Every structure is written in C-alpha cells, then in structure tokens.
Amino acid sequence: MHFVRQPSSTCSFRASMILPPALWMLGMLTKRQTLKGRFTIAAKHHITIAEIYETELVDIEKAIAHYEQSADYYKGEESNSSANKCLLKVAAYAAQLEQYQKAIEIYEQVGANTMDNPLLKYSAKDYFFKAALCHFIVDELNAKLALEKYEEMFPAFTDSRECKLLKKLLEAHEEQNSEAYTEAVSYVFGIQYIL
C-alpha cells in the first residue's frame, strides 16, 4: 500500500476550509457561556479564537479584539493576572502595528497593577521599559517625561538596567552619537547573555 503525500498547498487549503466553521462554533460557545454568566470560560474561548487568528489565519487585528474581550471578561471576574496576560499580548501586537499610544497605555496600566503586588513587582520595570520604548519611537521628549514619571511611580525602576539603558539611548540620540547608542545596546545585550 502506497501513501501519496499531499502538497503543502492542499493542506493549507484544507485548514482554511476547516477553521472558519471551527471559529464559528467557538464563537457560539462563547456567546452561550456569556449568557450563562460563565465569563471565565468565555474568556478562555476568546483566547483560543485569538490564538487561531494569530497562528493559523494570521489576522492580528481580530486576534487583538479577542484578547481584549478576554481581558474584559477576566477583569469582570477579578482574575487580574489572566487579564494582564491578555493585555500584554494586545500591547505587543499594538506596538507591532505601530499603534504606540495603545501599547503605551496598556504597558503603563499593567505596570501600575503589578508594582503593588509583592510577587509581580519586579516585572513592572519591564512593562515601564516597553512603554518608554514606545514613547521613544513617537517622540524623544515624551520618552524623557515618561521616564521621569516611571521613576517617581516606581523608585526601584531608577536603578534597573532598563532605566539606565533608556537614559543612555536618549542621551546618545540627543547628541546624535551612533557609537554611544550602539555601545549602550551591546552592553545590555552582553549582560543578558551572561545571565
């Protein structure tokens, strides 16, 4: 008995035919769970739909919409950790799509939420760093002001490598010194590889 391997185009064609009905079914399940007041389960279904849009159908806008809906449901159920996880996905995709203001707002919100939690407060510096990078892309002055704001909000951020890197990058950009800019980035990446 011989098996014939199907060309990859046939497989992707089959996937594109199977996924829309599957998404429709997941959408119906989500609506049903929402009507029953089971928002945590509905949030999980929205995450599944978002992941399908991310990986299989590559429609980032729809993935963002489902992650946002999932975050809303998790917030309503006071599952802030799960909500933050979804919001961070939204922020990362918003930054990729050059929706920097949206990404900034989310990173700041999640950073503010995590800095009060003893277990998560060390993650706050990463979120403030990403928000400041988005500010830096938009406007250098906004990045400086944001950096000052984050240092006031979260004093531990001042001594972090992320904050020091941002200060060096801003200084190098202001002086238009590409060597200092490259040196700052390579120094931080060198440290990360050692750790």
C-alpha positions in Angstrom: 0.0 0.0 0.0 1.5 3.3 -1.1 0.7 6.6 0.6 0.8 9.7 -1.5 1.9 12.8 0.2 -0.4 15.8 -0.4 1.3 19.0 -1.5 1.5 21.6 1.2 -0.9 23.9 -0.7 -3.6 21.3 -0.4 -3.0 21.1 3.4 -3.3 24.9 3.8 -6.4 24.9 1.6 -8.0 22.3 3.9 -7.0 24.2 7.0 -8.6 27.4 5.6 -11.8 25.4 4.9 -11.9 23.8 8.4 -11.0 26.8 10.5 -13.9 29.2 9.8 -16.6 26.7 10.9 -14.5 25.9 14.0 -14.2 29.6 14.8 -18.0 29.9 14.3 -18.5 27.1 16.8 -16.2 28.6 19.3 -18.0 31.9 18.8 -21.3 30.2 19.5 -19.9 28.5 22.6 -18.5 31.8 23.8 -21.9 33.5 23.4 -23.6 30.7 25.2 -21.2 30.8 28.1 -21.6 34.6 28.4 -25.4 34.3 28.5 -25.0 31.7 31.3 -22.7 34.1 33.2 -19.6 31.9 32.8 -17.3 34.6 31.9 -14.0 32.8 32.8 -14.9 30.0 30.3 -15.9 32.6 27.7 -12.6 34.3 28.2 -10.7 31.0 27.6 -12.7 30.5 24.4 -11.8 34.1 23.3 -8.1 33.2 23.9 -8.5 30.1 21.8 -10.0 32.1 19.0 -7.3 34.7 19.3 -4.6 32.1 19.1 -6.2 30.7 15.9 -6.2 34.1 14.4 -2.6 34.6 15.5 -1.1 31.3 14.2 -3.4 29.8 11.5 -5.2 32.7 9.9 -2.7 35.5 10.7 -5.2 38.2 11.3 -3.7 40.2 14.1 -6.5 42.8 14.3 -9.0 40.1 15.0 -6.6 38.4 17.5 -6.3 41.7 19.3 -10.1 42.1 19.5 -10.4 38.7 21.1 -7.6 39.2 23.5 -9.2 42.5 24.6 -12.6 40.8 25.1 -10.9 38.0 27.1 -9.2 40.6 29.3 -12.5 42.4 29.9 -14.1 39.1 31.0 -11.2 38.2 33.3 -11.3 41.7 34.8 -15.0 41.3 35.5 -14.2 38.0 37.3 -11.4 39.7 39.2 -8.8 37.5 37.6 -6.3 40.2 37.1 -3.3 38.0 36.4 -5.1 36.4 33.4 -6.4 39.8 32.3 -2.9 41.3 32.4 -1.6 38.3 30.3 -4.1 39.0 27.6 -3.5 42.8 27.8 0.3 42.2 27.3 -0.5 40.3 24.1 -2.6 43.2 22.9 0.2 45.7 23.8 2.8 43.7 21.9 0.7 43.4 18.8 -0.4 47.1 19.0 3.3 48.1 19.1 4.0 45.8 16.0 1.1 47.5 14.2 2.5 50.9 15.2 -0.4 51.7 17.5 2.1 53.1 20.0 -0.3 55.1 22.1 -2.5 52.0 22.7 0.6 49.9 23.6 1.9 52.7 26.0 -1.5 52.8 27.8 -1.6 49.1 28.3 2.0 48.7 29.4 1.6 51.6 31.9 -1.7 50.1 33.2 -0.2 46.6 33.7 3.0 48.1 35.2 1.0 50.1 37.7 -1.1 47.0 38.5 2.0 44.8 39.1 4.2 47.2 41.1 1.8 46.9 44.1 1.9 43.1 44.1 4.9 41.7 46.0 5.3 38.7 43.7 5.0 40.6 40.4 6.6 44.0 41.2 9.8 43.1 39.5 8.0 42.6 36.2 6.8 46.3 36.4 10.2 47.6 35.3 9.9 45.5 32.1 6.5 47.0 31.3 7.6 50.5 32.0 10.7 49.9 29.8 8.5 48.8 27.0 6.1 51.8 27.4 9.1 54.1 27.4 10.5 52.5 24.2 7.1 53.1 22.6 7.3 56.8 23.8 10.8 57.0 22.4 9.6 55.8 19.0 7.0 58.5 18.9 8.9 61.4 20.5 12.1 61.9 22.4 10.7 64.5 24.8 7.7 62.2 25.7 10.2 59.4 26.4 12.1 61.7 28.9 8.9 62.8 30.6 7.7 59.2 30.8 11.0 58.0 32.2 10.7 60.6 35.0 7.1 59.6 35.7 8.0 55.9 35.9 10.9 56.7 38.3 8.5 58.6 40.5 5.9 55.9 40.4 8.3 53.0 40.9 11.6 54.1 42.6 13.1 50.6 42.0 12.9 51.3 38.3 15.6 54.0 38.7 18.4 51.5 39.5 17.3 48.9 36.9 19.3 48.1 33.8 16.3 49.0 31.7 16.2 52.5 33.0 19.9 53.0 32.6 19.7 51.8 29.0 16.9 54.2 28.2 18.8 57.1 29.7 21.9 56.2 27.6 19.8 55.7 24.5 18.1 59.1 25.0 21.4 60.8 25.6 23.0 59.2 22.6 20.0 60.1 20.4 20.0 63.7 21.7 23.7 64.0 20.8 23.2 62.1 17.6 26.1 59.8 18.7 25.5 56.5 16.9 28.6 54.9 18.6 27.3 55.6 22.1 23.9 54.3 21.0 25.4 51.0 19.7 27.6 50.7 22.8 24.6 51.1 25.1 22.6 48.4 23.3 25.5 46.0 23.0 26.4 46.4 26.7 22.9 45.5 27.8 22.7 42.5 25.4 26.1 41.4 26.6 24.8 41.3 30.2 21.7 39.4 29.3 23.7 36.7 27.5 25.9 36.3 30.6 22.9 35.8 32.8 
